Amino acid sequence: QVQLVESGGGLVQAGDSLRLSCTASGRTFTMYRMAWFRQAPGKERDHVANILWSGGTTYYADSVNGRFTISKDKAKGAVFLQMNNLKPEDTAVYYCAASVGSGYDIWGQGTQVTVSA
């Protein structure tokens, strides 16, 4: 099966940029779609962005469209989230997820992103 590990989170100021990384190991050839989710304390989990593993079709939530960019490096088994013009409302734990069937089946442990005003 697939295993995911996120990295790159941290504390930044509003307007700064941050790049999150997710490294996949195991049977990565079975993956259909990779995604980034986020969840702030007391709030619902949000679907931030996703990308096809074989192909470049992408999706972005309205709240991040134009500011965030999802990309991948299949040779390294990695997916990235470039986050520009960060806002305090972007503060959350960010999770990497992979779909090997219907829905997202595999999840990482998350990385904290904190944006100060």
The first five atom37 places (N, CA, C, CB, O) and aatype in JSON, in Angstrom:
{
  "aatype": [5, 19, 5, 10, 19, 6, 15, 7, 7, 7, 10, 19, 5, 0, 7, 3, 15, 10, 1, 10, 15, 4, 16, 0, 15, 7, 1, 16, 13, 16, 12, 18, 1, 12, 0, 17, 13, 1, 5, 0, 14, 7, 11, 6, 1, 3, 8, 19, 0, 2, 9, 10, 17, 15, 7, 7, 16, 16, 18, 18, 0, 3, 15, 19, 2, 7, 1, 13, 16, 9, 15, 11, 3, 11, 0, 11, 7, 0, 19, 13, 10, 5, 12, 2, 2, 10, 11, 14, 6, 3, 16, 0, 19, 18, 18, 4, 0, 0, 15, 19, 7, 15, 7, 18, 3, 9, 17, 7, 5, 7, 16, 5, 19, 16, 19, 15, 0],
  "atom_mask": [
    [1, 1, 1, 1, 1],
    [1, 1, 1, 1, 1],
    [1, 1, 1, 1, 1],
    [1, 1, 1, 1, 1],
    [1, 1, 1, 1, 1],
    [1, 1, 1, 1, 1],
    [1, 1, 1, 1, 1],
    [1, 1, 1, 0, 1],
    [1, 1, 1, 0, 1],
    [1, 1, 1, 0, 1],
    [1, 1, 1, 1, 1],
    [1, 1, 1, 1, 1],
    [1, 1, 1, 1, 1],
    [1, 1, 1, 1, 1],
    [1, 1, 1, 0, 1],
    [1, 1, 1, 1, 1],
    [1, 1, 1, 1, 1],
    [1, 1, 1, 1, 1],
    [1, 1, 1, 1, 1],
    [1, 1, 1, 1, 1],
    [1, 1, 1, 1, 1],
    [1, 1, 1, 1, 1],
    [1, 1, 1, 1, 1],
    [1, 1, 1, 1, 1],
    [1, 1, 1, 1, 1],
    [1, 1, 1, 0, 1],
    [1, 1, 1, 1, 1],
    [1, 1, 1, 1, 1],
    [1, 1, 1, 1, 1],
    [1, 1, 1, 1, 1],
    [1, 1, 1, 1, 1],
    [1, 1, 1, 1, 1],
    [1, 1, 1, 1, 1],
    [1, 1, 1, 1, 1],
    [1, 1, 1, 1, 1],
    [1, 1, 1, 1, 1],
    [1, 1, 1, 1, 1],
    [1, 1, 1, 1, 1],
    [1, 1, 1, 1, 1],
    [1, 1, 1, 1, 1],
    [1, 1, 1, 1, 1],
    [1, 1, 1, 0, 1],
    [1, 1, 1, 1, 1],
    [1, 1, 1, 1, 1],
    [1, 1, 1, 1, 1],
    [1, 1, 1, 1, 1],
    [1, 1, 1, 1, 1],
    [1, 1, 1, 1, 1],
    [1, 1, 1, 1, 1],
    [1, 1, 1, 1, 1],
    [1, 1, 1, 1, 1],
    [1, 1, 1, 1, 1],
    [1, 1, 1, 1, 1],
    [1, 1, 1, 1, 1],
    [1, 1, 1, 0, 1],
    [1, 1, 1, 0, 1],
    [1, 1, 1, 1, 1],
    [1, 1, 1, 1, 1],
    [1, 1, 1, 1, 1],
    [1, 1, 1, 1, 1],
    [1, 1, 1, 1, 1],
    [1, 1, 1, 1, 1],
    [1, 1, 1, 1, 1],
    [1, 1, 1, 1, 1],
    [1, 1, 1, 1, 1],
    [1, 1, 1, 0, 1],
    [1, 1, 1, 1, 1],
    [1, 1, 1, 1, 1],
    [1, 1, 1, 1, 1],
    [1, 1, 1, 1, 1],
    [1, 1, 1, 1, 1],
    [1, 1, 1, 1, 1],
    [1, 1, 1, 1, 1],
    [1, 1, 1, 1, 1],
    [1, 1, 1, 1, 1],
    [1, 1, 1, 1, 1],
    [1, 1, 1, 0, 1],
    [1, 1, 1, 1, 1],
    [1, 1, 1, 1, 1],
    [1, 1, 1, 1, 1],
    [1, 1, 1, 1, 1],
    [1, 1, 1, 1, 1],
    [1, 1, 1, 1, 1],
    [1, 1, 1, 1, 1],
    [1, 1, 1, 1, 1],
    [1, 1, 1, 1, 1],
    [1, 1, 1, 1, 1],
    [1, 1, 1, 1, 1],
    [1, 1, 1, 1, 1],
    [1, 1, 1, 1, 1],
    [1, 1, 1, 1, 1],
    [1, 1, 1, 1, 1],
    [1, 1, 1, 1, 1],
    [1, 1, 1, 1, 1],
    [1, 1, 1, 1, 1],
    [1, 1, 1, 1, 1],
    [1, 1, 1, 1, 1],
    [1, 1, 1, 1, 1],
    [1, 1, 1, 1, 1],
    [1, 1, 1, 1, 1],
    [1, 1, 1, 0, 1],
    [1, 1, 1, 1, 1],
    [1, 1, 1, 0, 1],
    [1, 1, 1, 1, 1],
    [1, 1, 1, 1, 1],
    [1, 1, 1, 1, 1],
    [1, 1, 1, 1, 1],
    [1, 1, 1, 0, 1],
    [1, 1, 1, 1, 1],
    [1, 1, 1, 0, 1],
    [1, 1, 1, 1, 1],
    [1, 1, 1, 1, 1],
    [1, 1, 1, 1, 1],
    [1, 1, 1, 1, 1],
    [1, 1, 1, 1, 1],
    [1, 1, 1, 1, 1],
    [1, 1, 1, 1, 1]
  ],
  "atom_positions": [
    [[0.84, -1.2, 0.0], [0.0, 0.0, 0.0], [0.88, 1.25, 0.0], [-0.95, 0.01, 1.23], [2.1, 1.16, 0.09]],
    [[0.25, 2.42, -0.1], [0.94, 3.7, -0.17], [1.05, 4.31, 1.23], [0.21, 4.67, -1.13], [0.13, 4.21, 2.03]],
    [[2.2, 4.93, 1.5], [2.41, 5.68, 2.74], [2.84, 7.09, 2.39], [3.46, 4.98, 3.64], [3.62, 7.29, 1.45]],
    [[2.34, 8.09, 3.14], [2.59, 9.5, 2.84], [3.19, 10.21, 4.05], [1.3, 10.19, 2.4], [2.79, 9.96, 5.19]],
    [[4.16, 11.09, 3.79], [4.78, 11.9, 4.83], [4.88, 13.34, 4.34], [6.18, 11.34, 5.21], [5.47, 13.6, 3.29]],
    [[4.3, 14.28, 5.11], [4.33, 15.7, 4.76], [5.48, 16.41, 5.47], [3.01, 16.37, 5.12], [5.96, 15.98, 6.51]],
    [[5.93, 17.53, 4.86], [6.93, 18.38, 5.48], [6.82, 19.78, 4.88], [8.36, 17.79, 5.27], [6.14, 19.97, 3.86]],
    [[7.47, 20.75, 5.49], [7.53, 22.1, 4.95], [6.68, 23.12, 5.67], [0.0, 0.0, 0.0], [6.75, 24.31, 5.34]],
    [[5.9, 22.71, 6.65], [5.08, 23.66, 7.39], [5.94, 24.54, 8.28], [0.0, 0.0, 0.0], [7.13, 24.27, 8.49]],
    [[5.33, 25.6, 8.8], [6.06, 26.5, 9.67], [5.26, 27.73, 10.01], [0.0, 0.0, 0.0], [4.07, 27.82, 9.7]],
    [[5.92, 28.69, 10.66], [5.32, 29.95, 11.05], [5.82, 31.05, 10.12], [5.65, 30.29, 12.53], [7.02, 31.27, 10.0]],
    [[4.88, 31.74, 9.46], [5.22, 32.81, 8.53], [4.29, 34.0, 8.76], [5.12, 32.33, 7.06], [3.3, 33.9, 9.48]],
    [[4.63, 35.12, 8.13], [3.8, 36.31, 8.21], [2.88, 36.41, 7.0], [4.66, 37.56, 8.31], [3.18, 35.84, 5.95]],
    [[1.78, 37.12, 7.15], [0.86, 37.34, 6.04], [1.61, 37.92, 4.84], [-0.29, 38.27, 6.46], [2.43, 38.83, 4.99]],
    [[1.33, 37.38, 3.66], [1.99, 37.81, 2.44], [3.2, 36.96, 2.07], [0.0, 0.0, 0.0], [3.68, 37.04, 0.94]],
    [[3.68, 36.16, 3.0], [4.83, 35.29, 2.74], [4.42, 34.07, 1.92], [5.47, 34.84, 4.05], [3.24, 33.84, 1.66]],
    [[5.42, 33.3, 1.51], [5.21, 32.07, 0.76], [5.77, 30.88, 1.51], [5.85, 32.18, -0.63], [6.67, 31.02, 2.34]],
    [[5.23, 29.71, 1.21], [5.66, 28.48, 1.84], [5.43, 27.35, 0.84], [4.91, 28.22, 3.18], [4.47, 27.37, 0.07]],
    [[6.31, 26.36, 0.87], [6.18, 25.21, -0.03], [6.1, 23.93, 0.78], [7.37, 25.15, -1.03], [7.04, 23.58, 1.49]],
    [[4.98, 23.24, 0.68], [4.79, 21.98, 1.36], [5.18, 20.83, 0.45], [3.34, 21.84, 1.83], [4.99, 20.89, -0.77]],
    [[5.73, 19.78, 1.03], [6.11, 18.59, 0.29], [5.44, 17.37, 0.89], [7.63, 18.42, 0.27], [5.23, 17.3, 2.1]],
    [[5.11, 16.42, 0.05], [4.55, 15.14, 0.47], [5.28, 14.05, -0.28], [3.01, 15.08, 0.23], [5.26, 14.01, -1.51]],
    [[5.92, 13.16, 0.46], [6.65, 12.06, -0.15], [5.86, 10.77, -0.01], [8.05, 11.91, 0.5], [5.45, 10.39, 1.09]],
    [[5.64, 10.11, -1.12], [4.89, 8.85, -1.15], [5.85, 7.68, -1.32], [3.85, 8.86, -2.28], [6.82, 7.76, -2.07]],
    [[5.57, 6.61, -0.61], [6.35, 5.4, -0.74], [5.41, 4.21, -0.85], [7.32, 5.23, 0.47], [4.23, 4.3, -0.52]],
    [[5.94, 3.09, -1.3], [5.13, 1.9, -1.49], [4.67, 1.77, -2.93], [0.0, 0.0, 0.0], [5.4, 2.08, -3.86]],
    [[3.43, 1.31, -3.09], [2.89, 1.05, -4.41], [2.29, 2.32, -5.03], [1.82, -0.05, -4.34], [1.08, 2.42, -5.23]],
    [[3.17, 3.27, -5.33], [2.72, 4.56, -5.84], [2.1, 4.46, -7.23], [3.87, 5.53, -5.87], [1.35, 5.35, -7.64]],
    [[2.41, 3.41, -7.95], [1.85, 3.24, -9.3], [0.35, 2.99, -9.26], [2.55, 2.1, -10.02], [-0.32, 3.09, -10.29]],
    [[-0.18, 2.67, -8.09], [-1.62, 2.43, -7.95], [-2.39, 3.72, -7.7], [-1.87, 1.45, -6.83], [-3.62, 3.7, -7.7]],
    [[-1.7, 4.84, -7.47], [-2.38, 6.09, -7.13], [-3.06, 6.7, -8.35], [-1.39, 7.08, -6.54], [-2.53, 6.68, -9.45]],
    [[-4.26, 7.25, -8.12], [-5.03, 7.89, -9.17], [-4.96, 9.41, -9.05], [-6.47, 7.41, -9.13], [-4.77, 10.11, -10.04]],
    [[-5.13, 9.92, -7.83], [-5.14, 11.36, -7.59], [-4.48, 11.67, -6.25], [-6.58, 11.9, -7.63], [-4.64, 10.93, -5.28]],
    [[-3.73, 12.78, -6.21], [-3.12, 13.27, -4.98], [-3.78, 14.59, -4.61], [-1.58, 13.44, -5.14], [-4.14, 15.38, -5.48]],
    [[-3.92, 14.84, -3.32], [-4.62, 16.03, -2.87], [-4.01, 16.61, -1.6], [-6.08, 15.72, -2.64], [-3.31, 15.92, -0.86]],
    [[-4.29, 17.88, -1.38], [-3.97, 18.55, -0.13], [-5.28, 18.98, 0.53], [-3.03, 19.78, -0.37], [-6.13, 19.6, -0.1]],
    [[-5.42, 18.65, 1.8], [-6.53, 19.09, 2.63], [-5.98, 19.92, 3.77], [-7.35, 17.87, 3.17], [-4.78, 19.89, 4.04]],
    [[-6.85, 20.67, 4.43], [-6.43, 21.41, 5.61], [-7.58, 21.47, 6.61], [-5.96, 22.83, 5.24], [-8.75, 21.42, 6.24]],
    [[-7.21, 21.58, 7.88], [-8.21, 21.66, 8.93], [-7.72, 22.58, 10.04], [-8.54, 20.27, 9.49], [-6.65, 22.36, 10.62]],
    [[-8.51, 23.61, 10.32], [-8.22, 24.52, 11.42], [-9.0, 24.06, 12.66], [-8.59, 25.99, 11.05], [-10.03, 23.4, 12.52]],
    [[-8.52, 24.39, 13.85], [-9.22, 23.98, 15.08], [-10.68, 24.42, 15.08], [-8.51, 24.54, 16.3], [-10.98, 25.58, 14.82]],
    [[-11.58, 23.49, 15.37], [-12.99, 23.79, 15.45], [-13.7, 23.95, 14.12], [0.0, 0.0, 0.0], [-14.87, 24.31, 14.09]],
    [[-13.01, 23.69, 13.02], [-13.6, 23.86, 11.7], [-13.59, 22.55, 10.92], [-12.87, 24.93, 10.92], [-12.87, 21.61, 11.26]],
    [[-14.4, 22.51, 9.87], [-14.45, 21.34, 9.01], [-13.18, 21.24, 8.17], [-15.69, 21.4, 8.1], [-12.5, 22.23, 7.92]],
    [[-12.87, 20.02, 7.76], [-11.74, 19.79, 6.89], [-12.04, 20.32, 5.49], [-11.38, 18.29, 6.85], [-13.11, 20.04, 4.94]],
    [[-11.13, 21.08, 4.91], [-11.3, 21.66, 3.58], [-10.45, 20.94, 2.55], [-10.95, 23.14, 3.61], [-9.31, 20.56, 2.82]],
    [[-11.02, 20.74, 1.37], [-10.31, 20.18, 0.23], [-9.63, 21.35, -0.51], [-11.28, 19.38, -0.72], [-10.31, 22.14, -1.17]],
    [[-8.33, 21.45, -0.4], [-7.59, 22.6, -0.9], [-7.29, 22.49, -2.39], [-6.3, 22.77, -0.13], [-7.57, 23.41, -3.16]],
    [[-6.72, 21.36, -2.8], [-6.3, 21.17, -4.18], [-6.05, 19.7, -4.45], [-5.03, 22.0, -4.48], [-5.82, 18.92, -3.53]],
    [[-6.08, 19.33, -5.72], [-5.69, 17.97, -6.1], [-5.13, 17.95, -7.51], [-6.88, 17.01, -5.98], [-5.3, 18.9, -8.28]],
    [[-4.46, 16.85, -7.83], [-3.84, 16.69, -9.14], [-3.84, 15.22, -9.52], [-2.39, 17.26, -9.14], [-3.63, 14.36, -8.67]],
    [[-4.07, 14.93, -10.79], [-3.97, 13.56, -11.26], [-2.53, 13.09, -11.2], [-4.52, 13.44, -12.69], [-1.62, 13.84, -11.56]],
    [[-2.31, 11.85, -10.75], [-0.97, 11.32, -10.66], [-0.38, 11.07, -12.04], [-0.96, 10.04, -9.85], [0.8, 11.34, -12.28]],
    [[-1.19, 10.55, -12.94], [-0.79, 10.38, -14.33], [-1.52, 11.42, -15.17], [-1.11, 8.93, -14.84], [-2.64, 11.2, -15.62]],
    [[-0.88, 12.56, -15.36], [-1.49, 13.68, -16.02], [-1.36, 14.92, -15.15], [0.0, 0.0, 0.0], [-0.89, 14.83, -14.01]],
    [[-1.77, 16.07, -15.67], [-1.6, 17.31, -14.95], [-2.86, 18.06, -14.59], [0.0, 0.0, 0.0], [-2.78, 19.21, -14.15]],
    [[-4.02, 17.45, -14.77], [-5.28, 18.11, -14.45], [-5.33, 18.44, -12.97], [-6.47, 17.23, -14.84], [-5.06, 17.59, -12.12]],
    [[-5.68, 19.69, -12.65], [-5.68, 20.16, -11.27], [-7.02, 20.75, -10.87], [-4.59, 21.19, -11.06], [-7.83, 21.13, -11.71]],
    [[-7.23, 20.82, -9.56], [-8.41, 21.45, -8.97], [-7.95, 22.31, -7.8], [-9.46, 20.39, -8.52], [-7.03, 21.93, -7.06]],
    [[-8.6, 23.47, -7.63], [-8.31, 24.34, -6.49], [-9.61, 24.84, -5.87], [-7.43, 25.52, -6.93], [-10.57, 25.15, -6.57]],
    [[-9.62, 24.91, -4.56], [-10.73, 25.52, -3.87], [-10.75, 27.02, -4.18], [-10.65, 25.27, -2.35], [-9.69, 27.62, -4.41]],
    [[-11.93, 27.62, -4.17], [-12.04, 29.04, -4.46], [-11.19, 29.89, -3.51], [-13.5, 29.48, -4.38], [-10.66, 30.93, -3.9]],
    [[-11.06, 29.45, -2.27], [-10.35, 30.21, -1.27], [-8.85, 30.32, -1.53], [-10.57, 29.6, 0.07], [-8.19, 31.22, -1.01]],
    [[-8.3, 29.41, -2.35], [-6.86, 29.41, -2.61], [-6.52, 29.57, -4.08], [-6.26, 28.14, -2.1], [-5.36, 29.76, -4.43]],
    [[-7.51, 29.5, -4.94], [-7.28, 29.6, -6.38], [-6.59, 30.92, -6.72], [-8.61, 29.47, -7.14], [-7.04, 32.0, -6.32]],
    [[-5.5, 30.83, -7.47], [-4.72, 32.0, -7.83], [-3.57, 32.26, -6.89], [0.0, 0.0, 0.0], [-2.66, 33.02, -7.23]],
    [[-3.58, 31.64, -5.7], [-2.51, 31.82, -4.73], [-1.69, 30.55, -4.53], [-3.08, 32.27, -3.4], [-0.48, 30.61, -4.31]],
    [[-2.34, 29.4, -4.59], [-1.68, 28.11, -4.36], [-1.51, 27.36, -5.68], [-2.48, 27.24, -3.36], [-2.32, 27.51, -6.6]],
    [[-0.45, 26.57, -5.77], [-0.2, 25.75, -6.94], [0.22, 24.35, -6.5], [0.88, 26.37, -7.84], [1.16, 24.2, -5.72]],
    [[-0.48, 23.33, -7.0], [-0.13, 21.96, -6.7], [0.68, 21.4, -7.87], [-1.39, 21.1, -6.43], [0.37, 21.68, -9.03]],
    [[1.7, 20.62, -7.57], [2.53, 20.02, -8.59], [3.05, 18.68, -8.09], [3.71, 20.95, -8.97], [2.86, 18.33, -6.93]],
    [[3.69, 17.93, -8.97], [4.18, 16.6, -8.58], [5.48, 16.28, -9.29], [3.14, 15.54, -8.9], [5.82, 16.89, -10.3]],
    [[6.2, 15.31, -8.74], [7.39, 14.74, -9.33], [7.24, 13.24, -9.18], [8.71, 15.29, -8.66], [7.59, 12.68, -8.14]],
    [[6.72, 12.59, -10.21], [6.45, 11.16, -10.13], [7.71, 10.34, -9.89], [5.76, 10.7, -11.4], [7.66, 9.33, -9.18]],
    [[8.83, 10.75, -10.49], [10.08, 10.01, -10.32], [10.51, 9.96, -8.86], [11.18, 10.64, -11.17], [11.1, 8.98, -8.42]],
    [[10.21, 11.02, -8.11], [10.56, 11.09, -6.7], [9.41, 10.67, -5.79], [11.01, 12.49, -6.35], [9.56, 10.63, -4.57]],
    [[8.26, 10.38, -6.39], [7.1, 10.01, -5.6], [6.64, 11.13, -4.7], [0.0, 0.0, 0.0], [6.28, 10.91, -3.54]],
    [[6.65, 12.36, -5.23], [6.38, 13.53, -4.4], [5.31, 14.43, -5.01], [7.65, 14.32, -4.18], [5.18, 14.53, -6.23]],
    [[4.56, 15.08, -4.14], [3.61, 16.1, -4.53], [3.89, 17.34, -3.69], [2.12, 15.61, -4.36], [4.28, 17.22, -2.53]],
    [[3.7, 18.52, -4.27], [4.04, 19.77, -3.61], [2.85, 20.72, -3.61], [5.25, 20.42, -4.28], [1.96, 20.61, -4.45]],
    [[2.87, 21.64, -2.67], [1.88, 22.71, -2.64], [2.62, 24.02, -2.41], [0.81, 22.47, -1.52], [3.07, 24.31, -1.31]],
    [[2.74, 24.82, -3.48], [3.35, 26.13, -3.38], [2.28, 27.11, -2.92], [3.97, 26.57, -4.74], [1.26, 27.28, -3.6]],
    [[2.5, 27.74, -1.79], [1.52, 28.62, -1.17], [2.07, 30.04, -1.18], [1.18, 28.16, 0.28], [3.03, 30.35, -0.47]],
    [[1.46, 30.92, -1.98], [1.88, 32.31, -2.08], [0.85, 33.23, -1.47], [2.14, 32.68, -3.53], [-0.32, 32.88, -1.34]],
    [[1.3, 34.44, -1.09], [0.42, 35.44, -0.51], [-0.44, 34.85, 0.61], [-0.48, 36.04, -1.59], [-1.66, 34.98, 0.61]],
    [[0.22, 34.21, 1.54], [-0.49, 33.55, 2.63], [-1.25, 34.54, 3.49], [0.49, 32.76, 3.49], [-0.81, 35.67, 3.72]],
    [[-2.4, 34.1, 3.97], [-3.28, 34.91, 4.8], [-3.5, 34.21, 6.13], [-4.62, 35.17, 4.1], [-3.35, 32.99, 6.22]],
    [[-3.86, 34.96, 7.19], [-4.11, 34.32, 8.48], [-5.14, 33.2, 8.4], [-4.57, 35.36, 9.48], [-5.03, 32.22, 9.13]],
    [[-6.14, 33.33, 7.54], [-7.16, 32.3, 7.41], [-6.64, 31.01, 6.78], [-8.3, 32.82, 6.61], [-7.35, 30.01, 6.74]],
    [[-5.4, 31.02, 6.28], [-4.77, 29.81, 5.77], [-4.19, 28.95, 6.88], [-3.69, 30.16, 4.77], [-3.77, 27.82, 6.64]],
    [[-4.16, 29.48, 8.09], [-3.62, 28.74, 9.23], [-4.41, 27.46, 9.46], [-3.64, 29.61, 10.49], [-5.63, 27.5, 9.63]],
    [[-3.72, 26.33, 9.46], [-4.36, 25.03, 9.62], [-3.3, 23.94, 9.61], [-5.4, 24.78, 8.5], [-2.13, 24.2, 9.31]],
    [[-3.72, 22.73, 9.94], [-2.89, 21.57, 9.7], [-3.17, 21.11, 8.28], [-3.16, 20.42, 10.74], [-4.33, 20.89, 7.91]],
    [[-2.14, 20.95, 7.48], [-2.28, 20.56, 6.09], [-1.94, 19.08, 5.95], [-1.38, 21.41, 5.17], [-0.91, 18.61, 6.43]],
    [[-2.83, 18.36, 5.28], [-2.68, 16.92, 5.09], [-2.55, 16.57, 3.62], [-3.86, 16.18, 5.71], [-3.24, 17.14, 2.77]],
    [[-1.67, 15.65, 3.33], [-1.55, 15.06, 2.0], [-2.4, 13.8, 1.96], [-0.05, 14.75, 1.66], [-2.45, 13.05, 2.93]],
    [[-3.07, 13.57, 0.84], [-3.91, 12.39, 0.69], [-3.78, 11.83, -0.71], [-5.38, 12.73, 1.01], [-3.53, 12.56, -1.67]],
    [[-3.96, 10.52, -0.82], [-3.88, 9.84, -2.1], [-5.12, 8.99, -2.32], [-2.62, 8.98, -2.18], [-5.64, 8.37, -1.39]],
    [[-5.58, 8.97, -3.56], [-6.69, 8.12, -3.95], [-6.17, 6.94, -4.75], [-7.73, 8.92, -4.77], [-5.5, 7.12, -5.76]],
    [[-6.48, 5.74, -4.29], [-6.14, 4.53, -5.03], [-7.41, 3.82, -5.47], [-5.27, 3.58, -4.17], [-7.36, 2.7, -5.98]],
    [[-8.53, 4.46, -5.28], [-9.83, 3.95, -5.66], [-10.82, 5.1, -5.6], [0.0, 0.0, 0.0], [-10.5, 6.22, -5.98]],
    [[-12.02, 4.82, -5.12], [-13.01, 5.87, -4.94], [-12.75, 6.6, -3.63], [-14.43, 5.29, -4.96], [-12.63, 5.97, -2.57]],
    [[-12.68, 7.92, -3.69], [-12.39, 8.7, -2.51], [-10.91, 8.68, -2.17], [0.0, 0.0, 0.0], [-10.11, 8.09, -2.9]],
    [[-10.54, 9.32, -1.08], [-9.15, 9.38, -0.64], [-8.92, 8.34, 0.44], [-8.79, 10.79, -0.12], [-9.51, 8.4, 1.52]],
    [[-8.07, 7.39, 0.13], [-7.86, 6.2, 0.95], [-6.66, 6.31, 1.88], [-7.7, 5.01, 0.08], [-6.67, 5.74, 2.97]],
    [[-5.63, 7.04, 1.46], [-4.36, 7.11, 2.19], [-4.1, 8.54, 2.63], [-3.21, 6.59, 1.32], [-4.23, 9.48, 1.85]],
    [[-3.72, 8.71, 3.9], [-3.5, 10.03, 4.47], [-2.16, 10.12, 5.19], [-4.62, 10.39, 5.44], [-1.7, 9.15, 5.79]],
    [[-1.53, 11.3, 5.11], [-0.34, 11.56, 5.89], [-0.71, 12.04, 7.27], [0.0, 0.0, 0.0], [-1.89, 12.13, 7.61]],
    [[0.3, 12.35, 8.09], [0.07, 12.77, 9.47], [-0.18, 14.27, 9.61], [1.24, 12.39, 10.31], [-0.65, 14.71, 10.66]],
    [[0.13, 15.05, 8.58], [-0.14, 16.47, 8.6], [1.08, 17.31, 8.97], [0.0, 0.0, 0.0], [1.99, 16.83, 9.64]],
    [[1.06, 18.57, 8.53], [2.1, 19.53, 8.89], [1.44, 20.87, 9.19], [3.15, 19.66, 7.74], [0.55, 21.31, 8.45]],
    [[1.86, 21.51, 10.26], [1.23, 22.75, 10.73], [1.71, 23.96, 9.94], [1.5, 22.96, 12.22], [2.91, 24.16, 9.77]],
    [[0.76, 24.76, 9.47], [1.05, 26.04, 8.83], [0.37, 27.13, 9.65], [0.56, 26.07, 7.33], [-0.85, 27.1, 9.85]],
    [[1.15, 28.09, 10.14], [0.62, 29.19, 10.92], [1.02, 30.51, 10.26], [1.13, 29.14, 12.37], [2.2, 30.76, 10.02]],
    [[0.02, 31.35, 9.97], [0.24, 32.63, 9.31], [-0.18, 33.74, 10.26], [-0.53, 32.72, 7.97], [-1.35, 33.83, 10.62]],
    [[0.76, 34.58, 10.65], [0.47, 35.69, 11.55], [0.13, 36.94, 10.76], [1.65, 35.95, 12.48], [0.61, 37.13, 9.64]],
    [[-0.71, 37.78, 11.34], [-1.13, 39.01, 10.68], [-0.04, 40.06, 10.69], [-2.38, 39.55, 11.34], [-0.23, 41.16, 10.18]]
  ]
}
